[in-house]
């Protein structure tokens, strides 16, 4: 069982890979959308969760989310980005993303979100799994932790 991680920041990919491994999943990481799309085998893998950055060189994470939604529709998708804006939020929600989290995010919350989304599957509401009170701005349409 794998977690797909796509982020142009190497440190973020390494952190998310470590969190995935700690929970017993095999991380598959790429620096951008083009790398994912070049690897035809990735869409046939046993991916339990996709974690995508939005702003990357080349095609955006939104574009990749649309592709993943079409090719592996039962896989939950989390957007984890530091560059969220109002127009992107509506675009992101339209492409089948289950959870939108703004960087930075506490490691404990990210671990909880990874586990929750994999356990509950596609269509999960990631805001329901958080018990941290006012540390998350749920009213914005995404999680600011």
C-alpha positions in Angstrom: 0.0 0.0 0.0 1.4 3.3 -1.1 1.1 7.1 -0.5 1.8 9.3 -3.6 3.6 12.5 -2.6 4.1 15.3 -5.2 5.9 18.4 -4.0 8.7 20.4 -5.5 10.3 20.9 -2.0 12.6 18.0 -1.2 12.3 18.6 2.6 8.5 18.3 2.4 8.7 15.1 0.3 11.2 13.6 2.9 9.0 14.6 5.8 5.8 13.2 4.2 7.7 10.1 3.2 8.8 9.6 6.8 5.3 10.1 8.1 3.9 7.6 5.6 6.6 5.0 6.5 5.8 5.4 10.2 2.2 4.4 9.5 3.2 1.4 7.4 2.8 2.8 3.9 5.3 2.9 1.1 5.9 6.5 -0.1 6.2 7.2 -3.8 7.5 10.7 -4.3 7.9 13.0 -7.2 9.0 16.7 -7.6 6.4 17.7 -10.1 3.3 16.7 -12.1 5.4 15.8 -15.2 7.4 13.2 -13.3 4.2 11.5 -12.2 2.6 11.5 -15.6 5.8 10.0 -17.2 5.6 7.0 -14.9 2.7 5.0 -16.4 3.0 2.4 -13.7 2.1 4.8 -10.9 -1.6 4.9 -11.8 -1.7 1.1 -11.6 -0.1 1.0 -8.1 -2.0 0.4 -4.9 -2.2 4.0 -3.9 -4.2 4.6 -0.8 -3.7 8.4 -0.6 -2.3 11.2 -2.9 -0.7 14.3 -1.2 -0.2 17.1 -3.7 1.4 20.6 -3.6 -0.5 23.1 -5.8 2.3 25.5 -6.9 5.1 23.6 -8.7 7.1 24.1 -11.8 5.2 23.1 -14.9 1.6 21.8 -14.4 -0.1 22.6 -11.2 -1.2 20.2 -8.5 -4.8 21.1 -9.5 -4.1 19.6 -13.0 -2.7 16.5 -11.4 -5.7 16.2 -9.1 -8.0 16.2 -12.1 -5.9 13.4 -13.7 -5.9 11.3 -10.5 -9.6 11.8 -10.1 -10.1 10.4 -13.6 -7.5 7.5 -13.4 -7.8 6.4 -9.8 -11.2 7.8 -8.6 -11.3 5.8 -5.4 -8.1 7.3 -4.0 -8.4 10.2 -1.5 -6.5 13.3 -2.5 -5.0 15.8 0.0 -3.7 19.2 -1.1 -0.9 20.4 1.1 0.3 23.8 -0.1 1.6 27.1 1.2 0.2 29.1 -1.7 -3.5 28.9 -1.4 -5.7 31.7 -2.6 -9.5 32.1 -2.9 -9.7 31.3 -6.6 -7.6 28.2 -6.1 -9.8 27.0 -3.3 -12.8 26.8 -5.6 -10.8 25.1 -8.4 -9.3 22.6 -5.9 -12.7 21.7 -4.5 -14.1 21.1 -8.0 -11.5 18.5 -8.9 -12.3 15.9 -6.3 -9.9 16.8 -3.5 -10.9 15.5 -0.1 -8.7 17.6 2.1 -6.9 21.0 1.7 -4.2 21.8 4.2 -2.1 25.0 4.3 1.6 24.8 5.0 3.0 24.8 7.5 1.1 22.2 9.5 1.9 20.5 12.8 3.4 17.0 12.3 0.8 15.5 14.7 -2.1 16.9 12.6 -0.5 15.7 9.4 -0.1 12.2 10.8 -3.7 12.2 11.9 -4.9 13.4 8.5 -2.9 10.7 6.6 -4.3 8.0 8.8 -7.8 9.3 8.7 -8.0 9.7 4.9 -6.5 6.3 4.3 -8.9 4.7 6.8 -12.1 6.4 5.7 -11.3 6.6 2.0 -12.6 8.8 -0.8 -15.2 11.3 0.1 -13.9 11.9 3.6 -14.3 15.2 5.3 -10.8 15.8 6.9 -12.2 18.5 9.2 -14.2 15.9 11.1 -11.0 14.1 12.2 -9.5 17.0 14.0 -9.8 17.6 17.7 -7.5 20.5 18.2 -10.1 23.2 18.8 -9.1 26.6 17.5 -5.8 25.6 16.0 -7.5 24.9 12.7 -9.4 27.5 10.7 -12.1 25.3 9.4 -14.3 28.2 8.4 -12.0 29.2 5.5 -12.8 26.1 3.4 -9.4 24.6 4.1 -7.3 23.8 7.2 -4.9 26.4 8.4 -3.1 24.6 11.2 
